[in-house]
Structures are given as C-alpha cells and as structure tokens.
C-alpha cells in the first residue's frame, strides 16, 4: 500500500494539469471550426 501512496506522491500534478490545459486549448480551435461547418456558418 505504501508503494501506491509513494507513486501518487511522486507524480507531478502541475505538469499533468498544464499538458491537459494545452491539449484542451489546441482542441478548442478545430472544435469551433467543426461546429461552424456543422451549423453552416451560423453560431
């Protein structure tokens, strides 16, 4: 059980959060374009 707690303690949560944030930002652009195309350019 200590090994699991130690592993979770060593994870760099800030780095993971930053990577997830960057991924969401990068996906937001194509998502907006897809919604515009799906609605024929009408938001």
mmJSON file of the N, C-alpha and C atoms, coordinates in Angstrom:
{"data_MODEL":{"atom_site":{
"group_PDB":["ATOM","ATOM","ATOM","ATOM","ATOM","ATOM","ATOM","ATOM","ATOM","ATOM","ATOM","ATOM","ATOM","ATOM","ATOM","ATOM","ATOM","ATOM","ATOM","ATOM","ATOM","ATOM","ATOM","ATOM","ATOM","ATOM","ATOM","ATOM","ATOM","ATOM","ATOM","ATOM","ATOM","ATOM","ATOM","ATOM","ATOM","ATOM","ATOM","ATOM","ATOM","ATOM","ATOM","ATOM","ATOM","ATOM","ATOM","ATOM","ATOM","ATOM","ATOM","ATOM","ATOM","ATOM","ATOM","ATOM","ATOM","ATOM","ATOM","ATOM","ATOM","ATOM","ATOM","ATOM","ATOM","ATOM","ATOM","ATOM","ATOM","ATOM","ATOM","ATOM","ATOM","ATOM","ATOM","ATOM","ATOM","ATOM","ATOM","ATOM","ATOM","ATOM","ATOM","ATOM","ATOM","ATOM","ATOM","ATOM","ATOM","ATOM","ATOM","ATOM","ATOM","ATOM","ATOM","ATOM","ATOM","ATOM","ATOM","ATOM","ATOM","ATOM","ATOM","ATOM","ATOM","ATOM","ATOM","ATOM","ATOM","ATOM","ATOM","ATOM","ATOM","ATOM","ATOM","ATOM","ATOM","ATOM","ATOM","ATOM","ATOM","ATOM","ATOM","ATOM","ATOM","ATOM","ATOM","ATOM","ATOM"],
"id":[1,2,3,4,5,6,7,8,9,10,11,12,13,14,15,16,17,18,19,20,21,22,23,24,25,26,27,28,29,30,31,32,33,34,35,36,37,38,39,40,41,42,43,44,45,46,47,48,49,50,51,52,53,54,55,56,57,58,59,60,61,62,63,64,65,66,67,68,69,70,71,72,73,74,75,76,77,78,79,80,81,82,83,84,85,86,87,88,89,90,91,92,93,94,95,96,97,98,99,100,101,102,103,104,105,106,107,108,109,110,111,112,113,114,115,116,117,118,119,120,121,122,123,124,125,126,127,128,129],
"type_symbol":["N","C","C","N","C","C","N","C","C","N","C","C","N","C","C","N","C","C","N","C","C","N","C","C","N","C","C","N","C","C","N","C","C","N","C","C","N","C","C","N","C","C","N","C","C","N","C","C","N","C","C","N","C","C","N","C","C","N","C","C","N","C","C","N","C","C","N","C","C","N","C","C","N","C","C","N","C","C","N","C","C","N","C","C","N","C","C","N","C","C","N","C","C","N","C","C","N","C","C","N","C","C","N","C","C","N","C","C","N","C","C","N","C","C","N","C","C","N","C","C","N","C","C","N","C","C","N","C","C"],
"label_atom_id":["N","CA","C","N","CA","C","N","CA","C","N","CA","C","N","CA","C","N","CA","C","N","CA","C","N","CA","C","N","CA","C","N","CA","C","N","CA","C","N","CA","C","N","CA","C","N","CA","C","N","CA","C","N","CA","C","N","CA","C","N","CA","C","N","CA","C","N","CA","C","N","CA","C","N","CA","C","N","CA","C","N","CA","C","N","CA","C","N","CA","C","N","CA","C","N","CA","C","N","CA","C","N","CA","C","N","CA","C","N","CA","C","N","CA","C","N","CA","C","N","CA","C","N","CA","C","N","CA","C","N","CA","C","N","CA","C","N","CA","C","N","CA","C","N","CA","C","N","CA","C"],
"label_alt_id":[null,null,null,null,null,null,null,null,null,null,null,null,null,null,null,null,null,null,null,null,null,null,null,null,null,null,null,null,null,null,null,null,null,null,null,null,null,null,null,null,null,null,null,null,null,null,null,null,null,null,null,null,null,null,null,null,null,null,null,null,null,null,null,null,null,null,null,null,null,null,null,null,null,null,null,null,null,null,null,null,null,null,null,null,null,null,null,null,null,null,null,null,null,null,null,null,null,null,null,null,null,null,null,null,null,null,null,null,null,null,null,null,null,null,null,null,null,null,null,null,null,null,null,null,null,null,null,null,null],
"label_comp_id":["UNK","UNK","UNK","UNK","UNK","UNK","UNK","UNK","UNK","UNK","UNK","UNK","UNK","UNK","UNK","UNK","UNK","UNK","UNK","UNK","UNK","UNK","UNK","UNK","UNK","UNK","UNK","UNK","UNK","UNK","UNK","UNK","UNK","UNK","UNK","UNK","UNK","UNK","UNK","UNK","UNK","UNK","UNK","UNK","UNK","UNK","UNK","UNK","UNK","UNK","UNK","UNK","UNK","UNK","UNK","UNK","UNK","UNK","UNK","UNK","UNK","UNK","UNK","UNK","UNK","UNK","UNK","UNK","UNK","UNK","UNK","UNK","UNK","UNK","UNK","UNK","UNK","UNK","UNK","UNK","UNK","UNK","UNK","UNK","UNK","UNK","UNK","UNK","UNK","UNK","UNK","UNK","UNK","UNK","UNK","UNK","UNK","UNK","UNK","UNK","UNK","UNK","UNK","UNK","UNK","UNK","UNK","UNK","UNK","UNK","UNK","UNK","UNK","UNK","UNK","UNK","UNK","UNK","UNK","UNK","UNK","UNK","UNK","UNK","UNK","UNK","UNK","UNK","UNK"],
"label_asym_id":["A","A","A","A","A","A","A","A","A","A","A","A","A","A","A","A","A","A","A","A","A","A","A","A","A","A","A","A","A","A","A","A","A","A","A","A","A","A","A","A","A","A","A","A","A","A","A","A","A","A","A","A","A","A","A","A","A","A","A","A","A","A","A","A","A","A","A","A","A","A","A","A","A","A","A","A","A","A","A","A","A","A","A","A","A","A","A","A","A","A","A","A","A","A","A","A","A","A","A","A","A","A","A","A","A","A","A","A","A","A","A","A","A","A","A","A","A","A","A","A","A","A","A","A","A","A","A","A","A"],
"label_entity_id":["1","1","1","1","1","1","1","1","1","1","1","1","1","1","1","1","1","1","1","1","1","1","1","1","1","1","1","1","1","1","1","1","1","1","1","1","1","1","1","1","1","1","1","1","1","1","1","1","1","1","1","1","1","1","1","1","1","1","1","1","1","1","1","1","1","1","1","1","1","1","1","1","1","1","1","1","1","1","1","1","1","1","1","1","1","1","1","1","1","1","1","1","1","1","1","1","1","1","1","1","1","1","1","1","1","1","1","1","1","1","1","1","1","1","1","1","1","1","1","1","1","1","1","1","1","1","1","1","1"],
"label_seq_id":[1,1,1,2,2,2,3,3,3,4,4,4,5,5,5,6,6,6,7,7,7,8,8,8,9,9,9,10,10,10,11,11,11,12,12,12,13,13,13,14,14,14,15,15,15,16,16,16,17,17,17,18,18,18,19,19,19,20,20,20,21,21,21,22,22,22,23,23,23,24,24,24,25,25,25,26,26,26,27,27,27,28,28,28,29,29,29,30,30,30,31,31,31,32,32,32,33,33,33,34,34,34,35,35,35,36,36,36,37,37,37,38,38,38,39,39,39,40,40,40,41,41,41,42,42,42,43,43,43],
"pdbx_PDB_ins_code":[null,null,null,null,null,null,null,null,null,null,null,null,null,null,null,null,null,null,null,null,null,null,null,null,null,null,null,null,null,null,null,null,null,null,null,null,null,null,null,null,null,null,null,null,null,null,null,null,null,null,null,null,null,null,null,null,null,null,null,null,null,null,null,null,null,null,null,null,null,null,null,null,null,null,null,null,null,null,null,null,null,null,null,null,null,null,null,null,null,null,null,null,null,null,null,null,null,null,null,null,null,null,null,null,null,null,null,null,null,null,null,null,null,null,null,null,null,null,null,null,null,null,null,null,null,null,null,null,null],
"Cartn_x":[0.825,0.0,0.863,2.014,2.901,3.445,3.621,4.152,3.177,1.89,0.89,0.882,0.899,0.905,2.173,3.29,4.55,4.527,3.957,3.868,2.991,1.848,0.962,1.626,2.45,3.141,4.208,4.772,5.849,5.345,4.051,3.509,3.495,3.954,3.967,2.608,1.698,0.32,0.27,1.154,1.132,1.47,2.451,2.834,1.693,1.064,-0.061,-1.19,-1.485,-2.542,-2.217,-0.954,-0.554,-0.691,-0.296,-0.408,-1.867,-2.713,-4.144,-4.723,-4.321,-4.809,-4.395,-3.148,-2.67,-3.433,-3.684,-4.421,-5.835,-6.496,-7.852,-7.873,-6.874,-6.799,-6.579,-5.703,-5.422,-6.632,-7.452,-8.645,-9.796,-9.744,-10.847,-10.963,-9.838,-9.871,-10.587,-10.131,-10.828,-12.281,-12.556,-13.933,-14.841,-14.365,-15.166,-15.384,-14.346,-14.472,-15.463,-15.4,-16.321,-17.765,-17.983,-19.34,-19.84,-18.968,-19.361,-19.734,-18.927,-19.226,-20.51,-20.705,-21.891,-23.162,-23.066,-24.241,-24.263,-23.49,-23.424,-23.018,-22.07,-21.507,-22.382,-23.386,-24.272,-24.123,-23.582,-23.475,-24.776],
"Cartn_y":[-1.202,0.0,1.257,1.191,2.349,2.671,1.635,1.867,2.705,2.43,3.195,4.644,4.87,6.233,6.963,6.277,6.892,7.267,6.406,6.695,7.909,7.982,9.132,10.409,10.292,11.459,11.977,11.088,11.493,12.027,11.9,12.394,13.916,14.525,15.979,16.436,16.706,17.046,18.364,19.309,20.602,20.43,19.573,19.329,18.653,17.687,16.991,17.979,18.852,19.849,20.79,21.197,22.096,21.405,20.144,19.42,19.242,18.942,18.794,20.129,21.218,22.544,22.873,22.601,22.869,22.018,20.768,19.888,20.407,20.864,21.384,22.649,23.503,24.732,24.393,23.415,23.036,22.386,21.674,21.033,22.021,23.157,24.114,24.758,25.047,25.68,24.832,23.601,22.738,22.456,22.424,22.172,23.316,24.565,25.72,25.67,25.34,25.255,24.158,23.028,21.937,22.342,23.04,23.482,24.47,25.386,26.349,25.62,24.635,23.905,23.086,22.525,21.682,22.529,23.782,24.666,25.596,25.273,26.064,27.515,27.725,29.032,29.909,29.348,30.142,29.744,30.66,30.373,30.722],
"Cartn_z":[0.0,0.0,0.0,0.661,0.689,-0.697,-1.528,-2.867,-3.695,-3.54,-4.298,-3.833,-2.525,-1.988,-2.407,-2.412,-2.809,-4.288,-5.113,-6.544,-6.788,-6.107,-6.275,-5.774,-4.771,-4.242,-5.179,-6.008,-6.91,-8.245,-8.505,-9.775,-9.75,-10.842,-10.945,-11.469,-10.547,-10.929,-11.694,-11.374,-12.066,-13.543,-13.824,-15.222,-15.97,-15.328,-15.966,-16.245,-15.268,-15.458,-16.608,-16.715,-17.801,-19.157,-19.239,-20.504,-20.914,-19.939,-20.239,-20.703,-20.061,-20.448,-21.883,-22.214,-23.573,-24.583,-24.241,-25.142,-25.372,-24.315,-24.461,-25.307,-25.128,-25.927,-27.394,-27.661,-29.046,-29.703,-28.916,-29.474,-29.645,-28.942,-28.988,-30.376,-31.012,-32.333,-33.37,-33.61,-34.571,-34.163,-32.859,-32.41,-32.847,-32.708,-33.142,-34.645,-35.397,-36.856,-37.237,-36.534,-36.831,-36.546,-35.428,-35.088,-36.137,-36.576,-37.609,-38.898,-39.295,-40.518,-40.367,-39.2,-38.96,-38.992,-38.519,-38.492,-39.702,-40.74,-41.965,-41.693,-40.797,-40.524,-39.656,-39.001,-38.169,-36.714,-35.896,-34.469,-33.766],
"occupancy":[1.0,1.0,1.0,1.0,1.0,1.0,1.0,1.0,1.0,1.0,1.0,1.0,1.0,1.0,1.0,1.0,1.0,1.0,1.0,1.0,1.0,1.0,1.0,1.0,1.0,1.0,1.0,1.0,1.0,1.0,1.0,1.0,1.0,1.0,1.0,1.0,1.0,1.0,1.0,1.0,1.0,1.0,1.0,1.0,1.0,1.0,1.0,1.0,1.0,1.0,1.0,1.0,1.0,1.0,1.0,1.0,1.0,1.0,1.0,1.0,1.0,1.0,1.0,1.0,1.0,1.0,1.0,1.0,1.0,1.0,1.0,1.0,1.0,1.0,1.0,1.0,1.0,1.0,1.0,1.0,1.0,1.0,1.0,1.0,1.0,1.0,1.0,1.0,1.0,1.0,1.0,1.0,1.0,1.0,1.0,1.0,1.0,1.0,1.0,1.0,1.0,1.0,1.0,1.0,1.0,1.0,1.0,1.0,1.0,1.0,1.0,1.0,1.0,1.0,1.0,1.0,1.0,1.0,1.0,1.0,1.0,1.0,1.0,1.0,1.0,1.0,1.0,1.0,1.0],
"B_iso_or_equiv":[0.0,0.0,0.0,0.0,0.0,0.0,0.0,0.0,0.0,0.0,0.0,0.0,0.0,0.0,0.0,0.0,0.0,0.0,0.0,0.0,0.0,0.0,0.0,0.0,0.0,0.0,0.0,0.0,0.0,0.0,0.0,0.0,0.0,0.0,0.0,0.0,0.0,0.0,0.0,0.0,0.0,0.0,0.0,0.0,0.0,0.0,0.0,0.0,0.0,0.0,0.0,0.0,0.0,0.0,0.0,0.0,0.0,0.0,0.0,0.0,0.0,0.0,0.0,0.0,0.0,0.0,0.0,0.0,0.0,0.0,0.0,0.0,0.0,0.0,0.0,0.0,0.0,0.0,0.0,0.0,0.0,0.0,0.0,0.0,0.0,0.0,0.0,0.0,0.0,0.0,0.0,0.0,0.0,0.0,0.0,0.0,0.0,0.0,0.0,0.0,0.0,0.0,0.0,0.0,0.0,0.0,0.0,0.0,0.0,0.0,0.0,0.0,0.0,0.0,0.0,0.0,0.0,0.0,0.0,0.0,0.0,0.0,0.0,0.0,0.0,0.0,0.0,0.0,0.0],
"pdbx_formal_charge":[null,null,null,null,null,null,null,null,null,null,null,null,null,null,null,null,null,null,null,null,null,null,null,null,null,null,null,null,null,null,null,null,null,null,null,null,null,null,null,null,null,null,null,null,null,null,null,null,null,null,null,null,null,null,null,null,null,null,null,null,null,null,null,null,null,null,null,null,null,null,null,null,null,null,null,null,null,null,null,null,null,null,null,null,null,null,null,null,null,null,null,null,null,null,null,null,null,null,null,null,null,null,null,null,null,null,null,null,null,null,null,null,null,null,null,null,null,null,null,null,null,null,null,null,null,null,null,null,null],
"auth_seq_id":[1,1,1,2,2,2,3,3,3,4,4,4,5,5,5,6,6,6,7,7,7,8,8,8,9,9,9,10,10,10,11,11,11,12,12,12,13,13,13,14,14,14,15,15,15,16,16,16,17,17,17,18,18,18,19,19,19,20,20,20,21,21,21,22,22,22,23,23,23,24,24,24,25,25,25,26,26,26,27,27,27,28,28,28,29,29,29,30,30,30,31,31,31,32,32,32,33,33,33,34,34,34,35,35,35,36,36,36,37,37,37,38,38,38,39,39,39,40,40,40,41,41,41,42,42,42,43,43,43],
"auth_comp_id":["UNK","UNK","UNK","UNK","UNK","UNK","UNK","UNK","UNK","UNK","UNK","UNK","UNK","UNK","UNK","UNK","UNK","UNK","UNK","UNK","UNK","UNK","UNK","UNK","UNK","UNK","UNK","UNK","UNK","UNK","UNK","UNK","UNK","UNK","UNK","UNK","UNK","UNK","UNK","UNK","UNK","UNK","UNK","UNK","UNK","UNK","UNK","UNK","UNK","UNK","UNK","UNK","UNK","UNK","UNK","UNK","UNK","UNK","UNK","UNK","UNK","UNK","UNK","UNK","UNK","UNK","UNK","UNK","UNK","UNK","UNK","UNK","UNK","UNK","UNK","UNK","UNK","UNK","UNK","UNK","UNK","UNK","UNK","UNK","UNK","UNK","UNK","UNK","UNK","UNK","UNK","UNK","UNK","UNK","UNK","UNK","UNK","UNK","UNK","UNK","UNK","UNK","UNK","UNK","UNK","UNK","UNK","UNK","UNK","UNK","UNK","UNK","UNK","UNK","UNK","UNK","UNK","UNK","UNK","UNK","UNK","UNK","UNK","UNK","UNK","UNK","UNK","UNK","UNK"],
"auth_asym_id":["A","A","A","A","A","A","A","A","A","A","A","A","A","A","A","A","A","A","A","A","A","A","A","A","A","A","A","A","A","A","A","A","A","A","A","A","A","A","A","A","A","A","A","A","A","A","A","A","A","A","A","A","A","A","A","A","A","A","A","A","A","A","A","A","A","A","A","A","A","A","A","A","A","A","A","A","A","A","A","A","A","A","A","A","A","A","A","A","A","A","A","A","A","A","A","A","A","A","A","A","A","A","A","A","A","A","A","A","A","A","A","A","A","A","A","A","A","A","A","A","A","A","A","A","A","A","A","A","A"],
"auth_atom_id":["N","CA","C","N","CA","C","N","CA","C","N","CA","C","N","CA","C","N","CA","C","N","CA","C","N","CA","C","N","CA","C","N","CA","C","N","CA","C","N","CA","C","N","CA","C","N","CA","C","N","CA","C","N","CA","C","N","CA","C","N","CA","C","N","CA","C","N","CA","C","N","CA","C","N","CA","C","N","CA","C","N","CA","C","N","CA","C","N","CA","C","N","CA","C","N","CA","C","N","CA","C","N","CA","C","N","CA","C","N","CA","C","N","CA","C","N","CA","C","N","CA","C","N","CA","C","N","CA","C","N","CA","C","N","CA","C","N","CA","C","N","CA","C","N","CA","C","N","CA","C"],
"pdbx_PDB_model_num":[1,1,1,1,1,1,1,1,1,1,1,1,1,1,1,1,1,1,1,1,1,1,1,1,1,1,1,1,1,1,1,1,1,1,1,1,1,1,1,1,1,1,1,1,1,1,1,1,1,1,1,1,1,1,1,1,1,1,1,1,1,1,1,1,1,1,1,1,1,1,1,1,1,1,1,1,1,1,1,1,1,1,1,1,1,1,1,1,1,1,1,1,1,1,1,1,1,1,1,1,1,1,1,1,1,1,1,1,1,1,1,1,1,1,1,1,1,1,1,1,1,1,1,1,1,1,1,1,1]
}}}
